[in-house]
Amino acid sequence: MKVIRAKSAGFCWGVERAIQVAREESDGGKRTVFTDGPLIHNSQMMDALGQEDIREVGDYKSSKDLQLEESSEKSSVVVVRAHGISPQRRNYLKSLGLPFRDGTCPDVGIIAGKVKSHAEKGFFVVIFGDPEHPEVIGLLGYAKGRAYVISSVQDLNQLPDLGEKVAMVSQSTMFTNEFNRLSLLLKEKYPHLIVFDTICGATKERQSDLIDLVQNGAEAIVVIGGKHSANTRKLAKLAASHNRPTFHIETANDLSPEDFEKFSSVGVTAGASTPEFIIRSVCDKLENY
Ligand code: SF4
């Protein structure tokens, strides 16, 4: 079977950078690295990082107190993952008294800066995103109570009168077309609305490269990535919305040959937290079908 791989499948620069930060701190396992929640949403990669004593502590939302098991033989460090955290969480992590390294993606840092500066100038900030996602939870912390999260038209309709000073940002991994649609509706409600399209370049690239796969003749689409990865789930949703049979898998072990019997070509893409070794093994297996 012909396998067409998306140009931008796999790690985005923000994830690569966070992994590099953690690896630098670990120095080949000489130091224990505690990450506040999973460094990336990919269990196979987390297992590989565990070999270098990079350990996930805390929880998905970065809300619980950390239980740190420090070794008496080697030093430890706390690393913040690419999603970023709220200023309150930052203070808490720093209060633990361990060295601290920030792996927040600079693209998320830009969104946080916009939320903070506009809240300080008296704006209400509407964040388009998933209220349960750690990135959004972190962003809310910068708004000092002056932010609302919306993920649908229904949420938008329920927003109260926010006056004239209203700004809108997006979680970095949302769909561009949904963001544009909601921003137009929000503008009708708040005519002075200031809109910041903060969907990151890597997300936009992955979404448009997936559409290229469809246009280049892929009869079905395989999306590789963790079931909890927001951007992977979005890629699977986007592929399905283009009327292509879509298979969201975590590894090559999830593939079944009979699912692909009727296709002569398949497109492959992967979320921003999917490592290259998994993408390669999936492509190899599909090529042999
Ligand atoms: S998806 Fe975008 S914002 Fe998130 S880590 Fe990657 S580059 Fe940064």
Residues whose N, C-alpha, C, O or C-beta is under 5 A from the ligand:
A	BS01	SF4	C12 W13 G14 V15 A82 C105 D107 V108 S172 C200 A202 T203 A272
